[in-house]
Amino acid sequence: MVTNPPGYMTAYWQMKKKEVFLSRDNCCSNCRITEGNATLELHHVMNRPRKKVGGLNRIVEAIKYPERVVVLCSKCHTEEHRKK
């Protein structure tokens, strides 16, 4: 079972996440399904050599560099992780 670190539960992170969703039209960037019809999630896009970036570092990176995250529905997010 995958669990999110405590940082993902903070009010500040939730606010920033909503800002990203709004800036991306509240829809999946792959299939374009909207928030009301699916669960949307943020996917971290690594623009550097792949390395494990855990918990709070991922949150800080997403807040500092919003271009490094994309909005995906849970189905597309799962498919994206299967590609790796």
N, C-alpha and C positions, 0 to 999 in steps of 0.2 A: 504494500500500500504506500502510495506517495503522499507525503504530508508537506504542507507549506511551512516554512519557518515563521516564527512570530512576526517578523517584519512585514510580511504580506498582509497581516491582519490590522496594521495600524491605520488610523483614520487618514493620516497624511498619504500613505500609499494608495488607499482606496480613492482619495480625491484625485491624485495624479493619474491613476488608472482610468477614471471616468473622463478626465481631460483628454487623454489619448483616444479613448473610444469616440468622444465627440469630434475630435479633429479628424477622425477617420470614418465619419458618417455612421457610427454605430453599426457597422456591418463587417463581415469577414472579408479580408482582402483577397481570398482565393475564390470562394463560391458566391460571395456577396449576400449571403443570408443575413437577415437583420437580427438585432438583439432580442426582439420580441419573439422570434421564432427559433432561437437557439441560444445556447450559453456561449458567450464570447470570452476569449482569454487573450492574454498577451503572450507573444512568442518572442524570445530574445534572438536577434540575428547577430551573430558574431562576425565582426568585420576585421578580425585578426586571427592568427593561428588558433585553432580550437584548443581550448583548455577549460578545465572545470572551474566554473565561477559559481560559488555557492551563496545561498541565502541572502544576507544583507548586501553583499557586493553586487548581486544581480539587481536588487532594488535600486541601489545608488546609481548603477550604470544606466538603468532604464530611465531614471529621473533626469540624470545629467545629459543623456544622449537619446532622446525620444525617437530619433531616426533608427535606432538599433532594435526597436520593437515593432512588431506588426500585430494587428488584430486578426485573430483566427477563431472560427467556431471550434468547439471541442473536437468535432470529427476531423476537420482539416488540421488541427493542432496535433492530434494523434498521428495522422498520416505523415505530417512533416517530421516527426520524431522517428518514425519507422524508416525514413529515407536514409538516416545517418548510420 
